[in-house]
Amino acid sequence: MRNIRASFFAVTFLSLLGLYSTTSKLSVGDQDVLLLTSENGSFVLSRSPDPDNANDVVVVFNLTNGNSNSLLSALPNVTLSPNSSQKLDILPLKAGHVDIVAWPQTQNISAKEAFVRVVVIKSQTLELLSTIIGWTYFVAWSISFYPQIWDNYRRKSVIGLNFDFLSLNIVGFTLYGCYNIALFWIDSVQEEYKDRYPQGVIPVKANDVFFPIHAVFACAVTIVQCCIYERAGQTVSRLCLGLLAAIFLFVVIILILTLSSVIIWLDFLTYCSYVKLGITLIKYCPQAYMNYRRKSTVGWSIGNILLDFTGGSLSMLQMFLIAHNNDDWASLFGDPTKFGLGLFSVIFDIFFMVQHYVLYRGNLPHETLTGSNEELRTSPNAPGTPEMVRMEEEH
């Protein structure tokens, strides 16, 4: 199988360099086929006109990238004349996914577009449920920024909101947005992706573009609030500033490497997405520690956490549904990055809920944050804070 794929890439590479001349090409009508286990499908394989070669071409089919040995019944070899086509039936044996790759037995025929991605599912109902869940967690995550914005506006204060968390959040979403926007809109980056993954699908949809753009906007609004509302001298910590400087230096270095053609833009964007993954692993820590020091969650909106928990839980549920429906558990446990990050975020959300509803339920802050080094004060009744003003008004 490795030799077949290596040969496929070699032929494509030589064709792009012009060292290998093709007189016609093979193509398929639809490169994506979705089937139930109880139904059959088909695709049409076509050969373009060939003024230099009127001979018939024998085409064999290879199955790659999935359940290549047992998902489908074997496809027969076909013979195609120039400017002709033939319909082939797809007979699924079980749920799963696989790529059907056409392999012409004549060397002057291009076949780089002659492949079909086949997905076989167990239930159309589960597929619909998965789609509904996907849009639900997308909405939950999208509106999760606004409880904090509203709480800041209502209190006219951002005391209790950790600035390190906010700084890491906007940087992470900015890098994530660059990756999604480039893959969705920039043709040259899409071509790089297709060259690297000839049978792959661009892994970015319209909602993947909207979400980080909206997230950066919401974070920017919150930053403006931090500038105009009471903040008790809170600033971004030196540790966080050092981390942000390291991220900036890393991005500048890989940008220089990209502009110097040492790496391609796809690699640059991929490295940016890795930084986002790393930020996701650490961004909640400053806020959790701040709540612990103050023995209070006042100023940190629990609505944000509840919506984030809803989105994260539904995201993982969707992964399980897809893995079950496609009989493809390797997509869940074989690549643990996405699932692991979702689980990590949900665990932190649970921790925040324990802080809010159990450990510090109804607590006023036990300290006032008076500077960037978060100097401690022993009096729980610090005058002048929004919490104390509200308590005095209630009495």
C-alpha positions as CSV (number, residue, x, y, z in Angstrom):
1,M,0.0,0.0,0.0
2,R,2.8,2.4,0.8
3,N,4.4,1.6,-2.6
4,I,1.1,2.4,-4.4
5,R,0.7,5.7,-2.6
6,A,4.4,6.6,-3.2
7,S,4.0,5.9,-6.9
8,F,0.8,8.0,-7.0
9,F,2.6,11.0,-5.5
10,A,5.6,10.5,-7.8
11,V,3.5,10.6,-10.9
12,T,1.7,13.7,-9.7
13,F,5.0,15.4,-8.8
14,L,6.5,14.7,-12.2
15,S,3.4,15.9,-13.9
16,L,3.6,19.2,-12.0
17,L,7.2,19.7,-13.1
18,G,6.4,19.0,-16.7
19,L,8.8,16.1,-16.8
20,Y,6.0,13.7,-17.3
21,S,3.6,14.4,-20.1
22,T,-0.1,13.5,-19.8
23,T,-2.3,13.3,-22.8
24,S,-5.7,12.8,-21.0
25,K,-7.0,12.5,-17.5
26,L,-9.4,10.5,-15.4
27,S,-12.0,12.2,-13.2
28,V,-15.1,11.4,-11.2
29,G,-18.5,13.2,-11.0
30,D,-18.7,13.4,-7.2
31,Q,-15.8,12.9,-4.9
32,D,-17.9,12.5,-1.8
33,V,-20.4,9.7,-1.3
34,L,-22.5,9.2,1.9
35,L,-24.2,5.8,2.2
36,L,-26.2,3.8,4.8
37,T,-25.0,0.3,5.5
38,S,-28.3,-0.9,4.0
39,E,-28.0,0.9,0.7
40,N,-25.7,0.8,-2.4
41,G,-24.2,3.8,-4.2
42,S,-22.3,4.5,-7.3
43,F,-20.0,7.0,-9.0
44,V,-19.1,7.7,-12.6
45,L,-15.5,7.5,-13.8
46,S,-14.7,9.5,-17.0
47,R,-11.7,9.7,-19.3
48,S,-11.2,13.0,-21.2
49,P,-10.5,13.1,-25.0
50,D,-7.0,12.0,-26.0
51,P,-5.9,13.1,-29.5
52,D,-2.5,11.5,-29.0
53,N,-3.6,8.1,-27.8
54,A,-6.7,6.3,-29.1
55,N,-5.9,3.1,-27.2
56,D,-8.1,1.8,-24.4
57,V,-6.9,2.2,-20.8
58,V,-7.3,-0.4,-18.0
59,V,-8.1,1.1,-14.6
60,V,-7.8,-0.7,-11.3
61,F,-9.0,0.6,-8.0
62,N,-7.2,0.8,-4.6
63,L,-8.8,1.5,-1.2
64,T,-6.9,3.7,1.2
65,N,-7.3,5.9,4.3
66,G,-9.8,3.9,6.4
67,N,-11.3,0.5,6.4
68,S,-9.6,-0.5,3.2
69,N,-9.8,-4.2,3.7
70,S,-13.4,-4.9,4.7
71,L,-15.6,-1.8,4.2
72,L,-16.6,-2.3,0.5
73,S,-17.0,-5.2,-1.9
74,A,-14.1,-5.3,-4.4
75,L,-14.5,-3.0,-7.4
76,P,-13.8,-4.6,-10.8
77,N,-11.2,-3.3,-13.2
78,V,-12.6,-1.2,-16.0
79,T,-11.5,-0.3,-19.5
80,L,-12.0,3.2,-20.8
81,S,-11.6,4.6,-24.3
82,P,-10.9,8.3,-24.9
83,N,-13.9,10.6,-24.1
84,S,-15.8,7.8,-22.4
85,S,-17.2,7.1,-19.0
86,Q,-18.4,4.2,-16.9
87,K,-20.6,3.8,-13.9
88,L,-19.4,1.8,-11.0
89,D,-21.4,0.5,-8.1
90,I,-20.4,0.8,-4.4
91,L,-21.5,-2.1,-2.2
92,P,-20.9,-1.4,1.5
93,L,-20.3,-4.2,3.9
94,K,-20.3,-2.2,7.1
95,A,-20.0,1.3,8.5
96,G,-16.8,3.2,8.2
97,H,-14.9,5.4,5.7
98,V,-12.5,4.8,2.9
99,D,-11.0,6.5,-0.2
100,I,-11.4,4.8,-3.6
101,V,-8.4,5.7,-5.8
102,A,-8.4,5.0,-9.6
103,W,-5.1,3.7,-10.9
104,P,-4.6,3.7,-14.7
105,Q,-2.3,1.1,-16.0
106,T,-1.0,3.5,-18.7
107,Q,1.6,6.1,-17.7
108,N,0.4,9.0,-19.8
109,I,-3.0,9.3,-18.0
110,S,-3.4,11.7,-15.1
111,A,-5.5,10.3,-12.3
112,K,-4.9,12.8,-9.5
113,E,-8.6,13.9,-9.5
114,A,-9.9,10.3,-9.9
115,F,-10.8,9.4,-6.3
116,V,-13.9,9.1,-4.2
117,R,-14.2,9.6,-0.5
118,V,-16.8,7.1,0.8
119,V,-18.5,7.4,4.2
120,V,-20.8,4.6,5.3
121,I,-23.0,5.3,8.3
122,K,-25.4,3.2,10.4
123,S,-28.2,5.6,10.9
124,Q,-29.5,8.8,9.1
125,T,-31.2,9.7,12.4
126,L,-27.9,9.7,14.3
127,E,-26.4,11.8,11.5
128,L,-29.1,14.4,11.8
129,L,-28.8,14.4,15.6
130,S,-25.1,14.9,15.3
131,T,-25.7,17.9,13.0
132,I,-28.2,19.4,15.5
133,I,-25.8,18.9,18.4
134,G,-23.0,20.5,16.3
135,W,-25.0,23.7,15.7
136,T,-26.2,23.7,19.4
137,Y,-22.7,23.7,20.8
138,F,-21.6,26.3,18.2
139,V,-24.3,28.7,19.5
140,A,-23.5,27.9,23.1
141,W,-19.8,28.7,22.6
142,S,-20.6,31.8,20.6
143,I,-22.8,33.4,23.2
144,S,-20.6,32.3,26.1
145,F,-18.6,35.5,26.0
146,Y,-21.6,37.8,26.7
147,P,-22.5,36.9,30.4
148,Q,-19.0,38.2,31.4
149,I,-19.5,41.4,29.2
150,W,-22.9,42.0,30.8
151,D,-21.6,41.4,34.3
152,N,-18.8,43.9,33.8
153,Y,-21.3,46.4,32.4
154,R,-23.8,45.9,35.2
155,R,-21.1,46.2,37.9
156,K,-19.1,48.9,36.1
157,S,-16.1,46.9,37.3
158,V,-13.8,44.1,36.1
159,I,-12.5,43.3,39.5
160,G,-12.4,39.5,39.7
161,L,-11.7,38.9,36.0
162,N,-8.2,37.8,35.5
163,F,-6.3,39.8,32.9
164,D,-3.9,37.0,32.1
165,F,-6.8,34.8,31.1
166,L,-8.2,37.5,28.8
167,S,-4.8,38.2,27.2
168,L,-4.2,34.5,26.4
169,N,-7.7,34.1,25.2
170,I,-7.5,36.9,22.6
171,V,-4.1,35.8,21.3
172,G,-5.2,32.2,21.0
173,F,-8.4,33.1,19.1
174,T,-6.4,35.4,16.8
175,L,-4.0,32.7,15.8
176,Y,-6.9,30.2,15.4
177,G,-8.7,32.7,13.3
178,C,-5.7,33.2,11.0
179,Y,-5.5,29.4,10.4
180,N,-9.3,29.1,9.6
181,I,-9.5,32.3,7.5
182,A,-6.5,31.3,5.4
183,L,-7.7,27.8,4.7
184,F,-11.2,29.0,3.9
185,W,-10.5,32.0,1.7
186,I,-6.9,32.0,0.4
187,D,-6.6,29.9,-2.8
188,S,-2.8,29.5,-2.6
189,V,-3.1,28.0,0.9
190,Q,-5.9,25.7,-0.2
191,E,-3.7,24.5,-3.1
192,E,-0.9,23.8,-0.6
193,Y,-3.3,21.8,1.5
194,K,-4.5,19.8,-1.5
195,D,-0.9,19.2,-2.7
196,R,0.0,17.7,0.7
197,Y,-3.3,15.8,1.2
198,P,-4.5,15.0,-2.4
199,Q,-7.5,13.1,-1.2
200,G,-8.2,15.3,1.8
201,V,-11.1,17.7,2.5
202,I,-10.4,21.3,3.6
203,P,-11.2,21.0,7.3
204,V,-12.7,24.5,7.7
205,K,-16.3,25.5,7.2
206,A,-18.0,28.9,7.3
207,N,-18.9,28.5,11.0
208,D,-15.2,27.8,11.8
209,V,-14.4,31.2,10.3
210,F,-17.2,33.1,12.0
211,F,-16.5,31.7,15.5
212,P,-12.9,33.0,16.0
213,I,-13.7,36.3,14.4
214,H,-16.6,36.7,16.8
215,A,-14.5,35.5,19.7
216,V,-11.8,38.1,19.0
217,F,-14.5,40.8,18.8
218,A,-16.0,39.7,22.2
219,C,-12.5,39.6,23.8
220,A,-11.8,43.1,22.4
221,V,-15.0,44.4,23.9
222,T,-14.0,42.9,27.3
223,I,-10.5,44.5,27.0
224,V,-12.1,47.9,26.4
225,Q,-14.2,47.4,29.5
226,C,-11.0,46.6,31.5
227,C,-9.7,50.0,30.4
228,I,-12.8,52.1,31.3
229,Y,-14.2,50.2,34.4
230,E,-12.8,49.9,37.9
231,R,-10.1,47.3,38.0
232,A,-8.3,48.0,41.4
233,G,-4.9,48.3,39.8
234,Q,-5.1,44.8,38.1
235,T,-2.6,44.3,35.2
236,V,-1.3,41.5,33.1
237,S,1.3,39.6,35.2
238,R,4.9,39.5,34.3
239,L,4.8,35.8,33.8
240,C,2.0,36.2,31.2
241,L,3.8,39.1,29.5
242,G,6.9,36.8,29.2
243,L,4.8,34.1,27.7
244,L,3.1,36.5,25.3
245,A,6.6,37.8,24.3
246,A,7.7,34.2,23.6
247,I,4.7,33.5,21.5
248,F,5.2,36.7,19.5
249,L,8.9,35.8,19.0
250,F,7.9,32.3,17.8
251,V,5.4,33.7,15.3
252,V,7.9,36.2,14.0
253,I,10.5,33.5,13.5
254,I,8.2,31.2,11.6
255,L,6.9,34.2,9.6
256,I,10.5,35.0,8.5
257,L,11.0,31.3,7.6
258,T,7.8,31.4,5.5
259,L,8.7,34.6,3.7
260,S,12.2,33.1,3.1
261,S,10.5,30.0,1.5
262,V,12.0,27.7,4.1
263,I,8.5,26.6,5.0
264,I,5.2,27.0,3.2
265,W,2.3,29.1,4.4
266,L,0.4,26.0,5.4
267,D,3.1,25.0,7.8
268,F,3.1,28.6,9.2
269,L,-0.6,28.4,9.9
270,T,-0.4,24.9,11.3
271,Y,2.3,26.1,13.8
272,C,0.0,29.0,14.8
273,S,-2.8,26.5,15.4
274,Y,-0.5,24.5,17.7
275,V,0.2,27.6,19.7
276,K,-3.6,28.0,20.1
277,L,-3.8,24.4,21.4
278,G,-1.1,25.2,24.0
279,I,-2.9,28.3,25.1
280,T,-6.1,26.3,25.6
281,L,-4.2,24.1,28.1
282,I,-3.0,26.9,30.3
283,K,-5.4,29.9,29.9
284,Y,-7.8,28.9,32.7
285,C,-5.1,28.4,35.3
286,P,-4.6,32.2,36.2
287,Q,-8.4,32.6,36.7
288,A,-8.7,29.5,38.9
289,Y,-5.8,30.6,41.0
290,M,-7.2,34.1,41.3
291,N,-10.5,32.7,42.6
292,Y,-8.6,30.6,45.1
293,R,-6.6,33.5,46.4
294,R,-9.7,35.7,46.8
295,K,-11.8,32.8,48.1
296,S,-14.5,34.2,45.8
297,T,-15.8,34.1,42.3
298,V,-17.3,37.6,42.4
299,G,-16.6,39.3,39.1
300,W,-16.0,36.0,37.2
301,S,-19.3,35.2,35.4
302,I,-20.6,31.7,36.0
303,G,-22.8,32.1,32.9
304,N,-19.7,32.0,30.8
305,I,-18.7,28.7,32.4
306,L,-22.1,27.1,32.2
307,L,-22.3,27.9,28.4
308,D,-18.7,26.7,27.8
309,F,-19.5,23.5,29.7
310,T,-22.6,23.0,27.6
311,G,-20.6,23.5,24.4
312,G,-17.7,21.3,25.5
313,S,-20.0,18.5,26.6
314,L,-22.0,18.5,23.4
315,S,-18.8,18.6,21.4
316,M,-17.6,15.4,23.0
317,L,-21.0,13.8,22.7
318,Q,-21.0,14.6,19.0
319,M,-17.5,12.9,18.7
320,F,-18.9,9.8,20.3
321,L,-22.0,9.8,18.0
322,I,-19.9,10.2,14.9
323,A,-17.5,7.5,16.0
324,H,-20.4,5.1,16.7
325,N,-22.3,5.9,13.5
326,N,-19.2,5.6,11.3
327,D,-17.8,2.7,13.3
328,D,-14.6,4.7,13.4
329,W,-13.4,4.8,17.0
330,A,-9.9,5.5,15.8
331,S,-11.0,9.0,14.9
332,L,-11.8,9.5,18.6
333,F,-9.0,7.7,20.4
334,G,-6.4,7.5,17.5
335,D,-6.1,11.3,17.4
336,P,-6.7,12.4,21.0
337,T,-5.8,16.1,20.5
338,K,-9.3,17.4,19.8
339,F,-11.0,15.1,22.3
340,G,-8.4,15.7,25.0
341,L,-8.6,19.5,24.7
342,G,-12.4,19.3,24.9
343,L,-12.2,17.1,28.0
344,F,-9.6,19.4,29.6
345,S,-11.8,22.4,29.1
346,V,-14.8,20.6,30.6
347,I,-12.8,19.5,33.6
348,F,-11.8,23.2,34.2
349,D,-15.5,24.2,33.8
350,I,-16.4,21.7,36.5
351,F,-13.7,23.0,38.7
352,F,-15.0,26.6,38.3
353,M,-18.5,25.4,39.1
354,V,-17.3,23.7,42.3
355,Q,-15.5,27.0,43.2
356,H,-18.7,29.0,42.6
357,Y,-21.4,26.8,44.0
358,V,-19.5,24.8,46.7
359,L,-16.2,26.2,47.9
360,Y,-16.9,30.0,47.7
361,R,-20.7,30.0,47.5
362,G,-21.9,33.5,48.4
363,N,-18.5,34.6,49.5
364,L,-17.3,38.2,49.3
365,P,-13.7,38.5,48.4
366,H,-11.3,37.7,51.2
367,E,-8.7,40.1,49.7
368,T,-8.5,43.1,47.5
369,L,-6.3,43.0,44.4
370,T,-4.4,46.3,44.7
371,G,-1.7,46.0,42.1
372,S,-0.1,43.9,39.5
373,N,1.6,41.7,42.1
374,E,-1.8,41.1,43.7
375,E,-0.8,42.3,47.2
376,L,-2.8,40.7,49.9
377,R,-5.1,42.5,52.3
378,T,-6.4,40.7,55.4
379,S,-9.7,42.6,55.8
380,P,-12.7,40.9,54.0
381,N,-14.6,44.2,54.3
382,A,-12.4,46.3,51.9
383,P,-14.2,49.6,51.5
384,G,-14.9,51.0,48.1
385,T,-15.1,47.8,46.1
386,P,-18.2,47.3,44.0
387,E,-19.1,44.2,46.1
388,M,-19.0,46.2,49.4
389,V,-21.0,49.1,47.8
390,R,-23.7,46.7,46.8
391,M,-23.7,45.0,50.2
392,E,-24.1,48.4,51.9
393,E,-27.0,49.4,49.5
394,E,-28.8,46.1,50.3
395,H,-28.6,46.9,54.0
